[in-house]
Amino acid sequence: MACLLKSTISKSDCRPFWVVVLLLGISAENTQAKTVLAVPQHVSLSANYPTQQLSISWFGGKAPIFEIIILRTEFNETVFYDTVSAVVNQDGGQHQWTWTSVEPLECTSLSVKICSREGNARSEWSEPQILEGRDIPSNSDAQMYPHSKVVSVGSNTTFCCIVAAGMELKKIYYGGTLMNVTRLSRRSYATTAVNQKASQPSGTNVFCLPHSRNVISGAVIFVGYPPRPSKLSCETQDLISAVCHWDEGPDTKLYGNRTTRYSINNRYCPQKSCGTPQWDGSWTLVAVNPLGQYTLTDSAELDHRVCPVEPVNLTAVVQIFNVTVHWKWKYDYSNHELVCQVELVSSNTTLRNFSGKGLHSVVLLDLHFDEEYRVKVRCGSQKHFWKWGSWSKAVTFKTKPYVPDSPDVWLWVNRDSGQIIWKPLTRWQSRGQIKGYQVTFWSPGENEPSVKFLSAGNNFLSVNLTRWASFSGDNKLNATVTVKAVGGVSQPSNVPLRLTGEEPSALEKTVYTSSGFPLSWQHNSNSTCSYLVEWCDAFCMHDCPVDWIRLDAGKTNVSIQSANFQPGVRYNFSLYSCPSDFPVLMRRWIGYMQELVPSSSVNLETTQQDCDVVLTWDEIPLANRRGFLQGYNVYISNGSQLILLANLNIGTGTYTVKGLSGSTHKFTVKAYTSAGEDTGGTAAISMKECGDGLILEILASLGMVTLLLVTAAYFCYKKRGWVKKAFYPDIPEPKLPGDWSRTRGPLDLKPAPHSMVNIIEKPERDLIKDALIAIAEEEEIDAGDGIGDEPVDTDEPQSLRYYNQVVDERPIRPRFPDSSVSSSSSVDSANTDVTYTGIQTSCSSLVFPSDSQSPSEVFQPHHGLPVSSGDRGGGYQPQMHPVASASSEPLEEPQALSSGGYKPQSSWLLDSPREADEKMSPTHSLGSPTSVSSSQFLLPDGEEHKEERQASSSAAAWFTNLLSSAKP
């Protein structure tokens, strides 16, 4: 190769290269021949059946690792195949490795083979070594493995069943559970129990059933826990040796020869307590069972762990007021400080502690008289208390009786009757069993008292105070109570008998607090008497449970507390001074321990008054209130909802609901205390029609309006001068210089050149309605003959004669013919000719004489009718309302009158009847001066407005007359 790459090298130089290659090949072949691994020899098997471990050992070979294969011999199934590192015995060169089997090693035969391995090189397999199982043909009996094995809770265990020769397996049961089965050989079958639970004390049964039920094989397995002891403590009782105690901990579920075994400092302890002859100062506890081992340690000084033994030989020496208890000790504690506890048991149990050096007796005081007791004692170390020792055996004794105390007696008065009450004596006060009570009534003036005997179960005696007062007369009457017991008779307790005196006028309220009912009063500095506070149920009448408390003189307050107080019950409290001599009632209170809602509701009634509903109800009885009533709430029902109408104070028993419609209404009245409302009294009413009330209201309203109007009219009448001055003042008359009077005649006014009125037609004249007369000029009259009936269009204005209306402040009165001279003169002075200009209308508005009529005939009206300007149909007429003259004959309006035309806006009046009779008299009146200069058409007034104008004119005239009459 080198020669090929380098052509410069000669052939003689290539020969050494080939020699080197040949030598390397020979060396490699020799090396491969040397690395051939040795086959393991002398393979041996050692089985540990309880632990299911197979130990394999062999010789030969220096390979670092080996391959091991384990087979089930009969079916040649591989159970294990892996590369392992074996432990080598340096002395003999033996290799050893241990394998743990899942199945018991007894189940079937196993074959083992081994080969050496180093890198990729591997030796040949060794000869197979067989571990025979129990399923070999020579062993034909049915078997079950493992036997009596102990496993931990939660572990998995594999069982195998070897059936008898010629049999087939049917089922395997674990306890009562059917298991799944795997076949290992022709006769061997296996099953695995997973996550096992603790077994019964006798273990769990596992058995297999072949098809033939005649042969059944099985095994027992024990499933439990390893030991877990705790609380190891060692103490001394004799101040020399040590006794250790511990808690065994949770139950291991293992019993018999599988139970836990204990040892302390390598000394076997058959029980859960163990002792040592000397105080070692430190101790080690070892607990062992088939599933494991557990260790505890403890250490302490001797003085800190002293626990005295139980006292022995207890005795009791009974005296009148005390009992002495003696006992003895098993060990000598005379120099050790002890604390002892004595338990006394009678009707209840009490504990009393005593201490002392080497204590061996105690004295028991304050025991009940004539009472049987049972006593026992235990002790402990006082200086370094460790724990109490064991109780001694109990000893029984009975105390002696003695004379009882005097009873606390009081007289509860209810009008003319009362009760002599005394508080029952306590066990300590009675000092023995009570036989009965003696009540004696006596008076200073009587020699023979009255005596009554009562049994032990009584504590009161009812008396008629009126009867006893009649017997005693003016003498003071007293009662005494004595107690008769086993130990003797008590001293008598005296109580004066009295009738009810004058009580305070008012009851005061007291509110219950956490400390009771607070009561306070003023103390009389001159009084040296004590006080007594009495309380009872306010509504109790006979045989009432009365209680009381006595207070020293000078006391001004107290809080009353009792276990007998009940919620919702009203209590009366009474304060008496000098209760032992002659009790005087000073003050009274009432109160509730806890207020409740009333137990009953009001009896609600409804009545109708017009459109109102009156609700009435009675007060709730005191016994049913269960609290202080604060008022009433009145509701009206609106379907399912109650609407509050009013909140009324206590004492109110009626309420009126106003303005209700005619339908059914439902009302509810609820009384309430500080605890809330009661259920409420309900009543419904169907409303009747209430029109009379409405009429009365209307009449009342009208009466009020009328009264206001009369008052206003009266005020206006009394102040009419001021009203006239403020709203209708006098208009002063004009005062003109010079003489403005003239004779009556026409006033000729020349119209503007453009104000020519064209005459379109010449209608018939209506002498009743018209009062304005067209007066032609001199030249126009002269030329009238040539005009004819045709309308003439001319620019010359027409002259109308206008008469001023004489205005007088006096009321209008009729003018009679006998006054024509005076009226004519007045009218003549106001006669004026008015020329209307600027009005363009049809020529029928102006009246001209025809050919057959003279100018004088044109203006002559009919006799008895006012002057008219002709027919109103479409012509020109002044917009003014005609006013009837003062003549006795009314003016008649022709039926043929038409609506339309122009009218001056004024009412006008003929001055006198004579003027109406004059033909073509130029002196008849046309009313007040009115300007009629206009360039537009004025709409005529309709007949429908005629009556309204007349009414308004009349009202104005009335008001004018009223104001005029107010002049001074």
VENFENFEN-V194681 format. One record per helix or strand. SS is the DSSP state (H for helix, E for strand). FROM is the first residue (numbers start at 1). TO is the last residue. If there is no record, write none. Layout:
BEGIN
ss->SS from->FROM to->TO
ss->SS from->FROM to->TO
END
This chain:
BEGIN
ss->H from->2 to->5
ss->H from->11 to->34
ss->E from->41 to->48
ss->E from->53 to->59
ss->E from->65 to->72
ss->E from->77 to->84
ss->E from->87 to->88
ss->E from->95 to->100
ss->E from->110 to->118
ss->E from->121 to->122
ss->E from->129 to->131
ss->E from->143 to->145
ss->E from->149 to->152
ss->E from->157 to->162
ss->E from->169 to->174
ss->E from->177 to->178
ss->E from->182 to->183
ss->E from->188 to->193
ss->E from->204 to->210
ss->E from->216 to->224
ss->E from->230 to->236
ss->E from->242 to->247
ss->H from->256 to->258
ss->E from->261 to->264
ss->E from->267 to->269
ss->E from->273 to->276
ss->E from->282 to->289
ss->E from->292 to->299
ss->H from->302 to->305
ss->E from->306 to->306
ss->E from->312 to->318
ss->E from->322 to->328
ss->E from->337 to->345
ss->E from->349 to->357
ss->E from->361 to->365
ss->E from->372 to->381
ss->E from->395 to->398
ss->E from->409 to->414
ss->E from->417 to->422
ss->H from->427 to->430
ss->E from->434 to->443
ss->E from->450 to->455
ss->E from->460 to->464
ss->H from->465 to->472
ss->E from->477 to->485
ss->E from->488 to->489
ss->E from->493 to->496
ss->E from->508 to->509
ss->E from->512 to->513
ss->E from->516 to->520
ss->E from->531 to->537
ss->E from->547 to->551
ss->E from->557 to->560
ss->E from->570 to->577
ss->E from->584 to->592
ss->E from->604 to->609
ss->E from->612 to->617
ss->H from->622 to->625
ss->E from->631 to->638
ss->E from->641 to->648
ss->E from->654 to->657
ss->E from->664 to->673
ss->E from->676 to->677
ss->E from->681 to->686
ss->H from->691 to->718
ss->H from->720 to->727
ss->E from->773 to->775
ss->H from->778 to->786
ss->E from->799 to->803
ss->H from->817 to->829
ss->E from->831 to->834
ss->H from->843 to->845
ss->H from->855 to->858
ss->E from->881 to->883
ss->E from->907 to->909
ss->H from->913 to->917
ss->H from->943 to->964
END
